[in-house]
Amino acid sequence: MHSIIVDDEGTSRAILSQLIDNNASLDPPIASFSNAIEAIKFLNKQSVELVFLDIHMPGFSGFDFIDTLQNPPKIILTTSDKGFALDAFEYDCIVDYLVKPITQERFDRAVQKALQVSSPSVQPDQNSQKNDLYVNIDRRLVKINIPDIFLIEAKGDYIHIKTETENHLVHATMKKIEEKLPSNLFLKVHRSYIINTTKIVDIEDNSVLIKQDIIPVSRANRPELMRRLNLL
Amino acid sequence: MEEPNLNYIKEIADGNETFERELIAIIQSEFPMERDAFVKYIEASQLEHAAEMVHKLKHKFNILGLTSTYESAVSLEEELRANNASSIDFFLTILDSLNSQIQEL
């Protein structure tokens, strides 16, 4: 099990590292942070299964730290104060509460609890899930990364989804796919075309160049397209 | 006055002498810095910040088996957070005495 330590005191970080080393279920800590903000930056890039978190840090408490995380991993609180125990019950991600100085026996019990609790970190990342679109192709559900789509073209009862790497012909209507796409990225510029506005190369009169496709822009949709552009 | 002991450190070190030495070195380094910061905040009448330093110091008292000093620190931290600095002279005497002992560990 991979963990990190967040504690502003060097003494505490050294002790926790030693307690982790002595515990057979834990790998050596991936990182130790004296500063909660640095730890948050780290967790935004890399997921861990367990955080040993000091409650009492200057300027930014352990609870502030948890509140900042969108998908907090399992957390074992470490503190010199017993007074925060009730607050800890407010958080599902907190699996135990250790009062310093922490004995090996008490530490091992907390780790055992963390191992038994199902991991909140294995829940799907909501952000990445929002980017996924599943389409039915030959009775397979194929995942498409929505930001990779640059163009959707109506083809009778089908739609042609063009992405950076591949194209898909899918049985669906333009109305249905339009509902599934984020409106801040995609715009219907013609009854037969939806474009990803971030992929525009240039615009000329009543057409727009997306990658190498020249797409007509209907008169009714042109004002909205122009409104979206960052014009100089 | 209580004297620091290494019982807790030896217990969690589990025979790891390198860890023992490293942890003692960290305490020897952090303790006087926290003591100095405490004094600075008291002189500036920043009692909330001074309480933060007592909070850090009290953990070290625990690690070094200084039970009654720890209890004094708990009381002082509460007093400082209540804007009461009446016990600081006694606490400073303890800190200075302990610092000499800690540097000799």
Interface residues (C-beta under 8 A of the other chain):
Chain A: E9 G10 T11 S12 A14 I15 Q18 L19 D21 N22 H56 P58 S80 K100 P101 T103 Q104
Chain B: Y8 E11 I12 A13 D14 N16 F19 E22 L23 I26 I27 S29 E30 E52 H55 K56 K58 H59 K60 N62 I63
